[in-house]
Amino acid sequence: MEFETIPTVPTADEVLDRSLRRAAAKKKLKTNVDTANEEFVRAVAKAIHDKLKSVVGSFPSFERLSPFYQEATDILVSLDRLKRSLGAVNWAADQVWVIGSGYARSMRSGVDTPPKRRQAVARIASIVHQVEDDLVYLNEARNILRKLPHVNDDNFTVVVAGFPNVGKSSFIRLVSTAEPEIAAYPFTTKGIIVGHREIGKRDRIQFIDTPGVLERPAEERNPIERQAVSAIINTADVVLFVLDASEHCGYSLDDQNRLLAEIKTLIDIPVVTVVNKADIRGIEGYPEMSTLTGKGVEEVLDLLLTFRKEATKTNLREPPQPETQE
């Protein structure tokens, strides 16, 4: 997952300090004062230019990301703000190079090189400080985005949805061969949980447990709830909607059914509805399970696997696309 490789974004002062130290080391190697001043300015400009460009280049191209990651980025840190800050840092890198190169050329005459060196450094420092807030913001965004769970678009994906405390996470822990990956975000312990189950030697199913989506208008949902909806829309091959007929989750069955109806309007993929906590209360006509006792869990898993098999058959039946003529 590309966000994991983004290095820490330095502050404006850190960029300047490192670059000035490196330039000073190169300056000491020159015996001619004027040549040393020219080399110092050129080295400062190059070091800062390269560092700022590397900051921009360390972030992925968001247009190439899957819809899920684009949506998650927008929800968590604002995609527009992120692009603006990356653009500002890129602008600063170009400006630093233009200013530094211009001053370095003017210093070749050997006239007044110490004042020009000081002017060049002052102007370059001013440019870097102009994007100080952007650098801080990019580092904050990096710290949030690198915690996003790895969601593989190539795996058959079951998104598990429903109200909080209906047993979604418990189901995934029971059917996953490995402990689910848990991603927590600042100011909340809630996040998306991803678990996998190996199918044979070369394939696996991906389960995504969404945070509890509350039954209320979309504009009133918080970022975590909107992220859950995004996971449902953008990643699922099939949705497993879990009902708690006992209502021990704290929400009425009517409210749960209204949420189920809303989710069905958002997607055009299969929605499998099951009743959990059936050891307390079930609903006739629905598949039932109990994640507490384990009864019915394997049957629900087998039901989900039938959709994977159908998807595999459909893909095998699809004819190869003809090559287009230029």
C-alpha positions, 0 to 999 in steps of 0.5 A: 500500500503506497501510503506506507512508504511516505517518509516523514515530511520535514518542517521548513526549518529542518529543510533549511538547516539541512541544506545550509549545513551541506552547502557550508561543507561544500563551501569549505572546499573552495579556496577562492572566496567568490567561487565559494560563495557562488558554490554555496548558493548553488548548493543551497538551492539544489539541496532545497529544490531536491528535498521539496521535490522528493516530498511531492514525489513521495505521495502517490498519484491520487488519480491512479488510486482505487476509488476506495483510497481516493474516497478515504483520502478525501474523508480523512484529510481532504483530497483538494487540500492535499493537492493544494499543499503538494502544488504549493511545495512543488511551486516553492521547489521551482522558485528556489531553483530559479532564485538560486540559479539566478544569484549564482550566475550573477556571482560569477563576475566576482563583484559583491559576492558576500552580499549577494550570497546573503540576499540569495539565502534570505530570499530562498528562506522566505520561499521555504517559509511560505510553504511551512503550513503546507509541509506541516499539513502534509506530514499530518496527512502522511501520519493519518493515511499510512494507517489505512488498512491494505485493501486488495482490489484483486481479492473477492471482497465481502463487506460486512455492514450493519449497526454497531455491536451486531457482531460484524468484527466477531464474524470476521475473527471467526472466519479469518485464518489470521488475526484481522488487521485493525486500523485506528484513527486519531480521536477514535478507536473505530476503523476499518478491519480487514481479514483474509481467508485462504481458499486453496493455495493461490486464492483468498477472500477478503473481509472488510468490517465497516465501522457501525453505520448509524441510520441517519441522513448522509450529511449528518454522518461523521467521517468514520461513517462515511468511510464505511459507506465508501467501503461498501460502495467501492470495494464490495463484491457482496455485502453481508448485512448483519441484523441483531434481532435481539436488539441487544446492540442498542438499536431497534430492528426497525432502524436496522431494516431501514439502514438495510434498505438504504444500503440496497439503494446504494449498490447493485451487487448482492446483499446477503442478510443474516441474523446474528445472536440467534441463540437469543432471538432469530427471524424466520426466513433469514439465515441465522448464526451466533458468533458467541456459540459459533453455530451457523457461522460456517453455513453463512460462510458457505453461502458467501462462497457461492457468490465467489464461485458465481463471480469466478464463472462469470469471469471465465465466460467473458470473451477476450476483448478485441484489439482496437485499431489505431 
